[in-house]
Amino acid sequence: MGRFRFLLSGVLVLTAWASVQAEIKLVGSATIPGDALDLSGLKGTFNDGTPVNRLGGLGSAIAYTGRDHLYLLASDRGPLDGATDYPCRVHLLEIVVQPDQQPPIAVQLRATVLLKNEAGQPLVGSLTAIDAEKPERSLRFDPEGVRVGPRGTWFISDEYGPYLYEFDAQGNRLRSLPIPKRFQPFKPSSRPDQELPPHNLTGRQPNRGLEGLALTPDGRKLLAALQSPLIQDGALDANNKRVGIHVRFLEIDLTDGKTRELVYPLENPSLGISEIVAVNDHEFLVLERDGKAGASAQFKKIFRIDIREASDVSSIERLPSTTLPNGVKAIRKELFLDLLDPRFGLAGESTPEKHEGLALGPDLPDGRRLLLVTVDNDFVASVPTIIHAFAVDRSDLPNYEPQRILRPAERP
């Protein structure tokens, strides 16, 4: 369990919208080498030479465990975009942020846990590990969102299905959560092009399933975010170019299984949702971004949303591309943080594409809130995983409620 060395930066910044009352600081940016190894104990290499125990893709999702400075990070489906039988896994990392120290961020890998289904079979990232007759029994898995429940279990979203699952802390899948049929392609396939129109006229777009996942502080409700609009929600034109902006967020009540669907409007059809994290039971932070890197990157923004007045669109089978039906209210959103604001020093030729994880950690020593943003390196050995740490004044998240995690003695 060696300790990594990190590239650091700290820039004082002010956000650019009136609703934020105080300054937000970029405390520092830690990097984990792209060729680092995990603690899975797996041996061997994939066909492209990537070690099976490569510590990669873990910027896809991050969740605070509620314990000390420990976070759960999920690697996505593995190298080569689903072309390998990568055993899916999550990692426990200690991330300590101390703004007055050098370095201000210290990170150490504590554990790696492999994910398995109810029968103990390993879940893998391969596109071809699909059961065409009963897709819900497929072994293929693409973890993109993770949250820790009050009893220490893990909720993980699967972009492939899309599905939502609950796992125990040993990586064993405990149950599947209800997902409306309209979210899933009518004819799932191992070939992404075969999941687009005219083969499928409904369901999630390929590689655009449940990307973000939030859990309310009381542990009662999950809010899962698609990356892009469903095909039937005016998502694509006749050439399968993205033209829709209405993304469905699925809310699941974990006490009774009831669901409702809310509409989040993208700023532009070319953008997508990468993550969502709860501020309280009705306010969330949402990471919306483009798919570009380097100087071409133009949009990597975090919005604060409020779902209290949003309409339930569960009864609406098809949404228009850009305008909502009369009487339907979308989720209210406002800019919270622009990651490419020049004052942060994060924009430029080295800007990565995939800012994908959000977590609100324990308060900093001076009482400010800690917001972590992680960047997925896609398992490329020459590209590091990045963890950005922001210090947020309490006045900028005045209604914040920390996640409640029960101690073992409190659990039923």
C-alpha positions as CSV (number, residue, x, y, z in Angstrom):
1,M,0.0,0.0,0.0
2,G,2.5,2.6,-1.2
3,R,1.7,6.3,-0.9
4,F,1.4,8.2,-4.2
5,R,3.1,11.5,-5.0
6,F,0.9,14.2,-6.5
7,L,0.9,17.1,-8.8
8,L,-0.5,20.1,-6.9
9,S,-2.1,23.4,-7.6
10,G,-3.9,25.9,-5.5
11,V,-5.7,29.0,-7.0
12,L,-8.0,31.4,-5.2
13,V,-11.1,31.9,-7.3
14,L,-14.5,33.6,-7.2
15,T,-17.5,32.0,-8.9
16,A,-19.2,34.0,-11.6
17,W,-22.8,34.0,-10.6
18,A,-24.6,36.1,-8.0
19,S,-26.2,33.3,-6.0
20,V,-22.8,32.3,-4.7
21,Q,-22.0,34.6,-1.8
22,A,-18.4,33.7,-0.9
23,E,-15.2,32.7,-2.6
24,I,-14.6,29.1,-3.6
25,K,-11.0,27.9,-3.5
26,L,-9.3,25.2,-5.5
27,V,-7.3,23.7,-2.6
28,G,-5.3,21.4,-4.8
29,S,-5.3,18.7,-7.5
30,A,-3.9,15.2,-6.7
31,T,-2.9,12.8,-9.5
32,I,-2.6,9.0,-9.3
33,P,-0.3,7.6,-11.9
34,G,-2.0,5.9,-14.8
35,D,0.2,2.8,-14.5
36,A,-0.5,2.3,-10.8
37,L,-1.7,-1.1,-9.7
38,D,-4.7,-1.9,-7.4
39,L,-5.1,-4.3,-4.5
40,S,-7.3,-6.9,-6.2
41,G,-4.6,-9.5,-6.3
42,L,-5.5,-10.4,-9.9
43,K,-2.7,-11.6,-12.2
44,G,-2.1,-11.5,-16.0
45,T,-2.8,-9.0,-18.8
46,F,-5.5,-8.3,-21.3
47,N,-4.8,-8.7,-25.0
48,D,-3.6,-5.1,-25.3
49,G,-1.0,-5.7,-22.6
50,T,-2.9,-3.8,-19.8
51,P,-2.4,-5.5,-16.4
52,V,-5.6,-7.0,-15.1
53,N,-4.9,-5.3,-11.8
54,R,-4.4,-1.8,-13.4
55,L,-5.7,1.0,-11.1
56,G,-7.7,2.8,-13.7
57,G,-11.1,4.3,-14.6
58,L,-11.7,5.1,-10.9
59,G,-12.5,8.7,-11.6
60,S,-15.9,7.5,-12.9
61,A,-17.6,7.7,-9.5
62,I,-16.7,8.7,-5.9
63,A,-18.7,8.5,-2.7
64,Y,-17.9,9.5,0.9
65,T,-18.3,6.6,3.2
66,G,-19.1,8.7,6.2
67,R,-16.1,7.3,8.1
68,D,-13.0,9.3,8.7
69,H,-11.4,10.3,5.3
70,L,-12.4,7.2,3.4
71,Y,-14.1,7.2,0.0
72,L,-15.4,4.6,-2.3
73,L,-14.4,4.9,-6.0
74,A,-15.7,2.8,-8.8
75,S,-13.7,1.8,-11.8
76,D,-15.9,1.7,-14.9
77,R,-16.0,-1.2,-17.5
78,G,-12.3,-1.4,-18.1
79,P,-9.9,-0.7,-20.9
80,L,-10.8,-0.6,-24.6
81,D,-14.4,0.5,-24.1
82,G,-15.9,-2.8,-23.2
83,A,-13.7,-5.0,-25.4
84,T,-12.2,-6.9,-22.4
85,D,-13.5,-9.2,-19.7
86,Y,-12.4,-6.7,-17.1
87,P,-13.6,-7.9,-13.6
88,C,-15.5,-4.9,-12.2
89,R,-14.4,-3.5,-9.0
90,V,-14.5,-0.6,-6.5
91,H,-11.7,0.9,-4.4
92,L,-11.5,2.3,-0.9
93,L,-9.2,5.3,-0.8
94,E,-8.2,7.5,2.0
95,I,-8.2,11.1,0.8
96,V,-7.1,13.7,3.4
97,V,-7.4,17.3,2.5
98,Q,-5.6,19.9,4.6
99,P,-5.4,23.3,2.9
100,D,-2.6,24.6,5.2
101,Q,-0.3,21.6,4.6
102,Q,2.1,20.7,1.8
103,P,1.0,18.8,0.0
104,P,-2.6,19.8,0.8
105,I,-4.0,16.4,-0.5
106,A,-2.7,13.0,0.6
107,V,-4.2,9.9,-1.0
108,Q,-3.6,6.2,-0.2
109,L,-5.3,3.1,-1.6
110,R,-6.7,1.0,1.2
111,A,-8.5,-1.8,-0.5
112,T,-9.9,-3.1,-3.8
113,V,-13.2,-5.1,-3.9
114,L,-14.4,-7.2,-6.8
115,L,-18.1,-7.1,-7.7
116,K,-20.2,-10.3,-8.1
117,N,-23.8,-11.2,-8.8
118,E,-26.1,-13.1,-6.4
119,A,-24.6,-16.4,-7.5
120,G,-21.1,-15.3,-6.8
121,Q,-20.2,-14.9,-10.5
122,P,-17.8,-12.0,-11.4
123,L,-19.4,-9.0,-13.1
124,V,-17.3,-7.9,-16.1
125,G,-17.1,-5.0,-18.4
126,S,-17.3,-6.8,-21.7
127,L,-20.0,-5.7,-24.1
128,T,-20.5,-9.3,-25.2
129,A,-21.3,-10.6,-21.7
130,I,-25.0,-10.2,-22.3
131,D,-27.9,-12.6,-22.0
132,A,-30.0,-11.8,-25.0
133,E,-33.0,-13.7,-23.7
134,K,-32.9,-12.2,-20.2
135,P,-30.7,-9.1,-20.2
136,E,-31.3,-8.6,-16.5
137,R,-29.2,-11.7,-15.9
138,S,-26.3,-10.5,-18.0
139,L,-22.8,-10.4,-16.4
140,R,-21.8,-7.3,-18.3
141,F,-21.6,-4.3,-16.0
142,D,-20.5,-0.7,-16.4
143,P,-20.4,1.0,-12.9
144,E,-20.8,4.8,-13.3
145,G,-22.3,6.0,-10.1
146,V,-21.8,4.8,-6.5
147,R,-23.2,5.9,-3.1
148,V,-22.9,4.5,0.4
149,G,-26.2,3.7,2.2
150,P,-27.0,4.3,5.9
151,R,-26.2,0.6,6.7
152,G,-22.9,0.6,4.9
153,T,-24.2,-1.1,1.7
154,W,-23.3,0.3,-1.7
155,F,-25.7,1.5,-4.4
156,I,-24.2,1.3,-7.9
157,S,-25.7,2.3,-11.2
158,D,-25.0,0.3,-14.4
159,E,-24.9,2.2,-17.6
160,Y,-25.3,-0.9,-19.8
161,G,-28.9,-1.9,-18.6
162,P,-29.4,0.6,-17.3
163,Y,-29.9,-1.0,-13.9
164,L,-29.5,0.0,-10.3
165,Y,-28.1,-2.5,-7.7
166,E,-27.4,-2.7,-4.0
167,F,-24.2,-4.5,-2.9
168,D,-22.8,-5.5,0.5
169,A,-19.3,-4.3,1.6
170,Q,-17.8,-7.5,0.3
171,G,-18.9,-6.8,-3.3
172,N,-21.8,-9.2,-3.3
173,R,-24.9,-8.0,-5.2
174,L,-27.9,-8.1,-2.8
175,R,-30.8,-6.9,-5.0
176,S,-31.9,-5.0,-8.1
177,L,-33.9,-1.8,-7.8
178,P,-37.0,-1.0,-10.0
179,I,-36.2,0.7,-13.3
180,P,-39.0,1.6,-15.7
181,K,-39.0,-0.4,-18.9
182,R,-38.9,2.7,-21.0
183,F,-35.3,3.3,-19.8
184,Q,-34.0,0.1,-21.4
185,P,-33.6,-0.6,-25.1
186,F,-36.2,-2.9,-26.6
187,K,-33.4,-4.9,-28.3
188,P,-30.2,-4.7,-26.3
189,S,-27.1,-5.7,-28.2
190,S,-23.4,-6.3,-27.8
191,R,-23.0,-3.9,-30.7
192,P,-23.7,-0.2,-29.7
193,D,-24.7,0.7,-33.3
194,Q,-27.4,-2.0,-33.1
195,E,-28.9,-0.2,-30.1
196,L,-29.7,2.9,-32.1
197,P,-32.6,3.6,-34.4
198,P,-33.9,2.0,-36.5
199,H,-33.1,-1.1,-34.4
200,N,-34.3,0.5,-31.2
201,L,-36.9,3.3,-31.1
202,T,-37.0,3.5,-27.3
203,G,-34.7,3.3,-24.3
204,R,-31.3,4.8,-23.4
205,Q,-28.8,5.6,-26.1
206,P,-25.8,3.3,-26.2
207,N,-23.2,4.3,-23.6
208,R,-25.6,7.0,-22.3
209,G,-27.4,5.1,-19.6
210,L,-27.5,5.8,-15.8
211,E,-24.4,7.9,-15.3
212,G,-25.0,9.8,-12.1
213,L,-26.3,8.7,-8.7
214,A,-27.3,10.6,-5.6
215,L,-28.6,9.4,-2.2
216,T,-30.6,11.8,0.0
217,P,-28.9,12.4,3.4
218,D,-31.6,10.3,5.3
219,G,-30.8,7.4,3.0
220,R,-34.4,7.1,1.9
221,K,-34.3,8.1,-1.8
222,L,-32.0,7.6,-4.7
223,L,-31.9,10.0,-7.6
224,A,-30.4,8.4,-10.8
225,A,-29.5,10.5,-13.8
226,L,-29.3,9.4,-17.4
227,Q,-26.3,10.8,-19.3
228,S,-28.5,11.9,-22.2
229,P,-32.2,11.9,-23.2
230,L,-34.0,8.6,-23.9
231,I,-34.3,7.8,-27.6
232,Q,-38.1,8.4,-27.5
233,D,-37.7,11.8,-25.8
234,G,-36.7,13.5,-29.1
235,A,-33.1,12.6,-28.5
236,L,-31.9,12.1,-32.1
237,D,-32.6,13.4,-35.6
238,A,-33.0,11.2,-38.7
239,N,-29.2,10.8,-38.9
240,N,-28.9,9.9,-35.2
241,K,-27.3,13.2,-34.3
242,R,-28.2,14.3,-30.8
243,V,-30.8,17.1,-30.8
244,G,-32.7,16.6,-27.5
245,I,-32.1,18.3,-24.2
246,H,-34.6,16.7,-21.8
247,V,-32.8,14.1,-19.6
248,R,-34.9,12.0,-17.2
249,F,-33.8,11.7,-13.6
250,L,-35.3,8.7,-11.9
251,E,-36.2,9.0,-8.2
252,I,-36.6,5.7,-6.2
253,D,-38.1,5.6,-2.7
254,L,-36.1,2.8,-1.1
255,T,-38.7,2.3,1.6
256,D,-41.6,1.3,-0.8
257,G,-40.0,1.1,-4.3
258,K,-42.1,3.8,-5.7
259,T,-40.6,5.8,-8.5
260,R,-41.1,9.2,-10.3
261,E,-39.3,10.8,-13.2
262,L,-38.2,14.4,-13.4
263,V,-36.8,16.4,-16.4
264,Y,-33.4,18.0,-16.3
265,P,-32.8,20.4,-19.3
266,L,-29.3,20.2,-20.8
267,E,-27.7,23.5,-21.8
268,N,-27.0,22.0,-25.2
269,P,-27.8,18.7,-26.9
270,S,-24.1,17.9,-27.3
271,L,-23.6,17.8,-23.6
272,G,-24.3,15.1,-21.0
273,I,-24.6,14.4,-17.3
274,S,-21.7,12.8,-15.6
275,E,-22.7,12.9,-11.9
276,I,-25.1,14.1,-9.2
277,V,-24.6,14.4,-5.5
278,A,-27.1,15.4,-2.8
279,V,-26.9,18.6,-0.8
280,N,-30.1,17.8,1.1
281,D,-33.4,16.0,0.2
282,H,-34.3,18.4,-2.6
283,E,-31.1,20.2,-3.7
284,F,-28.3,18.5,-5.6
285,L,-25.1,19.3,-7.5
286,V,-25.0,18.1,-11.1
287,L,-21.9,17.8,-13.2
288,E,-22.7,18.6,-16.9
289,R,-20.0,18.5,-19.5
290,D,-18.9,18.2,-23.1
291,G,-16.9,15.3,-24.5
292,K,-13.9,17.3,-25.5
293,A,-10.3,17.6,-24.1
294,G,-7.5,20.0,-24.3
295,A,-8.0,23.4,-25.9
296,S,-11.2,22.1,-27.5
297,A,-12.9,21.6,-24.1
298,Q,-15.5,24.3,-23.6
299,F,-18.0,23.1,-21.0
300,K,-17.3,21.4,-17.7
301,K,-19.8,22.9,-15.2
302,I,-21.5,22.0,-11.9
303,F,-25.1,23.2,-11.4
304,R,-27.1,23.4,-8.3
305,I,-30.6,22.1,-8.8
306,D,-33.8,22.1,-6.8
307,I,-36.4,19.3,-7.6
308,R,-39.2,20.5,-5.3
309,E,-41.3,22.1,-8.1
310,A,-40.4,19.7,-10.9
311,S,-43.2,17.7,-12.5
312,D,-43.4,13.9,-12.4
313,V,-43.4,12.9,-16.1
314,S,-43.7,9.1,-15.5
315,S,-47.0,9.1,-17.4
316,I,-45.5,10.9,-20.4
317,E,-44.2,8.3,-22.8
318,R,-42.4,10.7,-25.1
319,L,-41.0,14.1,-24.5
320,P,-40.3,16.7,-27.2
321,S,-36.7,17.5,-28.1
322,T,-36.5,21.1,-26.8
323,T,-39.9,22.3,-25.5
324,L,-41.9,20.7,-22.7
325,P,-45.7,20.1,-22.8
326,N,-47.9,22.8,-21.2
327,G,-47.9,22.5,-17.4
328,V,-44.8,20.4,-17.2
329,K,-42.1,22.0,-15.0
330,A,-38.4,21.0,-15.4
331,I,-35.9,20.8,-12.6
332,R,-34.7,24.3,-11.6
333,K,-31.0,24.8,-12.1
334,E,-28.4,27.5,-11.6
335,L,-24.7,27.6,-12.2
336,F,-22.6,26.7,-9.1
337,L,-19.1,26.2,-10.4
338,D,-17.4,26.5,-13.8
339,L,-14.4,24.1,-13.7
340,L,-12.9,25.8,-16.8
341,D,-13.0,29.3,-15.3
342,P,-9.5,30.7,-16.1
343,R,-9.1,31.7,-12.5
344,F,-8.8,28.0,-11.6
345,G,-6.0,27.3,-14.0
346,L,-7.5,24.0,-15.1
347,A,-8.4,25.0,-18.7
348,G,-5.9,24.6,-21.5
349,E,-4.0,22.0,-23.6
350,S,-3.9,19.6,-20.6
351,T,-7.6,19.7,-19.8
352,P,-8.9,16.1,-19.6
353,E,-12.2,15.0,-21.2
354,K,-13.9,13.1,-18.4
355,H,-14.7,15.0,-15.3
356,E,-17.1,12.3,-13.9
357,G,-17.2,12.1,-10.1
358,L,-18.6,14.3,-7.3
359,A,-18.5,13.9,-3.6
360,L,-19.1,16.1,-0.6
361,G,-16.6,15.0,2.1
362,P,-16.1,15.8,5.7
363,D,-15.8,19.5,6.5
364,L,-12.3,21.0,6.3
365,P,-10.5,22.0,9.5
366,D,-11.7,25.6,9.2
367,G,-15.4,24.6,8.8
368,R,-15.7,25.0,5.0
369,R,-17.4,22.3,3.0
370,L,-15.2,19.9,0.9
371,L,-16.2,19.2,-2.7
372,L,-14.2,16.6,-4.6
373,V,-14.3,16.3,-8.4
374,T,-12.6,13.2,-10.0
375,V,-11.4,12.7,-13.5
376,D,-11.6,9.3,-15.3
377,N,-8.3,8.4,-17.1
378,D,-9.9,5.5,-19.2
379,F,-7.2,3.1,-18.1
380,V,-4.5,4.9,-20.2
381,A,-1.1,4.3,-18.6
382,S,0.2,7.7,-19.6
383,V,-2.8,9.6,-18.3
384,P,-3.3,10.1,-14.5
385,T,-6.5,9.9,-12.5
386,I,-7.1,13.4,-11.1
387,I,-8.8,14.4,-7.9
388,H,-9.6,18.1,-7.5
389,A,-10.4,19.4,-4.0
390,F,-12.5,22.6,-3.6
391,A,-13.2,24.5,-0.4
392,V,-16.8,25.8,-0.4
393,D,-17.9,28.4,2.1
394,R,-20.9,27.4,4.2
395,S,-22.9,30.3,2.8
396,D,-22.8,28.8,-0.6
397,L,-24.4,25.5,0.6
398,P,-26.5,26.9,3.4
399,N,-28.9,24.0,3.6
400,Y,-26.3,21.2,3.3
401,E,-27.0,18.0,5.2
402,P,-24.3,15.4,5.6
403,Q,-25.0,11.8,4.6
404,R,-26.1,9.8,7.6
405,I,-24.2,6.5,8.0
406,L,-25.2,4.3,10.9
407,R,-22.5,2.9,13.0
408,P,-22.4,-1.0,13.2
409,A,-24.1,-0.9,16.7
410,E,-27.0,1.2,15.3
411,R,-27.7,-1.1,12.4
412,P,-30.7,-3.5,12.7
